[in-house]
């Protein structure tokens, strides 16, 4: 089989990933797909269909939900713990200027989109001087260091695991890449070429082989490279998978797929609605009982219609059917369904007030999968940092933790007052009050209790309020 062979699991999900990409990309991507997402109406020719397509309105609920959910995760800075030797890597984890926090945000957005991605930890390919080993010290002197590269779901086309000593290990990963090369005939022109990067364990040793596919020709196998960590080959593939609930090669269903499907159905309904409004929104003039069929009549306040036959009449036809009303109902129903699937910020305002318990339960249900994605991402990035630390000969505590508290309902003034009274009566401690205010977004999350207490102790004591006179106004001395 050729290197471009895709795994069966991959083939089953490829169409769903494509649909998710188009929906999240928005109106232009959906309309450019034409009949893929908006089939022709019966009897429409190309001109009529193009007009029908342009009138359609795609309301990108799915893309907004991805942005909103990602924003909830990164509303608070990730908790990062790395030794000093990894600080330069955290500041630029990809070797092209992307810091760790931004890198993690890209992973979360990928998981919200396709619920799959992967990260390869790699080292720049170099050829050491003959008879010398490329150690960390030598590499650093030459400006070389380990880096991470993110791969989207569509680029991880094949993989395999094997059992070694009762443990499941990754033994093969095939990655599809696109590289830009300068056209030899025109230095200002570039073209994309397909490259396949094969990561595999050969007799227990990690190797890399690159297959180049110029001009769609049969891929040519490049030289097999054995990446070395401090002069020694690796016994594992430094590739980490990311999913909705774990970091295994298994493919999860896109978590927002149902929302995307409903979003497309909403788009088709709005296209039909706009199409109907186009043909029925303006009244149509009708003249009957006029014998002169060649006469021309103009509509306007400066024109008068005079008919010789007293039975002749002129009127306007207006649409009075219920068809558009049914479409409008269908649109509103789908908007409510999209809200139930995770797009609450897009739902129309409810007439009846919901209880606090109802809202809280609904929010918890919606954010549980988001917390799962955040936890899986945290574990995956921690593993990536551990591999990078091993490659860089750095030791120390390593940890990465994304925010999993998504309290969208901030504490009210009444709730804060009640908490302060509880402290004054001795029912809760100041530390508990502080923690509750932090979780409720009432105060900054970047300070500890001790730091906040120091700020309180050092601030000037406010002057007492001036007494009011008989008219309820402050005295002039005040």
C-alpha positions, 0 to 999 in steps of 0.5 A, a space after each residue: 500500500 502507498 504511504 498516502 493510505 488512510 486508516 479506515 477510522 480516518 475515512 469514516 470521520 473525514 466527511 464530518 470533519 470537512 462539514 465542521 470546518 465549513 460550518 465554523 468558517 462561516 457564510 463564504 465557505 458554506 455558499 461556495 460549497 453550493 449544492 453541497 449544503 443548499 440543494 437546488 429547488 425543483 426546476 431551477 436553472 443556474 441563474 435562478 439557483 445562483 440568485 437563490 443561493 445569494 439570498 440565503 443567510 447563514 447564521 454562524 451559530 457553531 463558529 460563535 459557540 467555538 469562540 465562546 467556549 474557548 473563551 470560557 476556558 482561557 478566561 483565566 490564565 493556565 496554571 503552568 509549572 516548569 523548571 527554569 530551563 524550560 522557560 525559553 521553550 514556554 515562551 516560544 514552543 514552536 520555534 516560530 514565535 508561538 508561546 505555550 498559552 497560545 499553542 494550547 488555545 489552538 489545541 482547544 479550538 481544534 478539539 472543539 472543531 473536530 475533537 482531534 489533533 496531535 503534537 509532535 515533539 521534534 528536534 531540527 534535523 542536523 548532521 553533526 561533525 564526523 566523529 562527534 555526538 550532537 549533545 544538548 550543549 553543542 546544539 544550544 551553541 548552534 541555536 538548536 533546541 527541541 520544539 513542538 508542532 501541532 497537527 490537525 485531524 485531517 493531517 493524521 492519516 494513519 497510525 498503529 499501536 502494538 503490545 510490548 510487555 502488556 503495554 500498548 505503545 504507538 508504533 506508527 504515525 503517518 502525517 500529511 504535510 503541505 510545504 511551500 516551495 519557490 517556483 524555479 521559473 519565477 522566484 516570486 511564485 510559490 506552490 504547495 507540495 505534498 509531503 508525508 512524514 512517517 514516524 515509526 518504531 523500527 526494531 524498537 528505535 524511533 525513526 522518521 522518513 519523509 516522502 515527497 510528492 512533487 507535482 502529484 507524482 508518486 511519492 519518493 522515499 527520502 532518507 531515513 532519519 534516527 532522531 537522537 536525544 542526547 546522542 541516543 536514539 529514542 525507544 518511543 514515538 514522541 507524538 501525543 494525541 489529543 481528544 475529547 476525553 483522553 490522549 489515545 489514538 482513538 477518534 471521538 465524535 466531534 462534540 459540536 457535530 449535532 449543532 453544525 448539522 442543525 446549523 445547516 438545516 437552519 440555513 436551508 430554512 432561512 434560504 427558503 424564507 428569503 426566497 419566498 419573501 423575494 417573490 411575495 414581499 412586494 404587491 403585484 399590479 393586475 389589470 383586468 377587463 381592458 381590451 387594448 392589450 398593447 397599451 402600456 401602463 406606468 405606476 406612479 403618482 404622476 400617472 393616471 389609468 383611464 379605462 373605456 370599459 366601466 367593468 375594467 378594474 385594477 388591483 394589487 395581488 398580495 401574499 396572504 398564505 401561511 407558508 412563510 409563517 410555517 418557515 418562520 416557526 421552523 427557523 425559531 424552533 431550530 434556534 431554540 434547539 441550537 441553544 439547547 445544544 450549546 449555543 445559549 448565548 444565541 437563543 432568543 430571550 425567554 418570556 418566562 423567567 427561569 429559576 436559579 437551579 434550572 439555569 445552574 443545572 443547564 450550565 453544568 450540563 453544557 460545560 461538563 464536556 468542555 471541562 473534559 476537553 480542558 482536562 485532556 488538553 492539560 494532560 496532553 500538554 503536560 506530557 509534551 513538556 515532559 518530553 521536551 524537558 527530557 530532550 533538553 536534559 532539564 529536571 524539575 516539577 512540570 505541570 500544565 492545567 487549564 481552567 475548568 471553572 465556568 461560572 457564567 453567573 457572577 455573584 450579585 451584590 446581595 450575595 456578596 453582602 450575605 457573605 460579608 455578614 456571614 464573616 462578621 457573624 463568624 459563620 465562615 472564615 475570611 479565607 472562605 469569603 476570599 475563595 468564593 469571591 475569586 470563583 465568582 469573579 468578584 475580585 482578581 484571580 491573580 492574587 493570593 489571600 495574603 496579598 489581598 490582605 496586605 493591600 487591605 492593611 496598607 490602604 488609607 482609612 476612608 474618612 467618615 461620611 459627613 452628617 446630613 442637615 435637616 433638609 437631608 443635605 451634607 453640611 457646607 463644612 463637609 
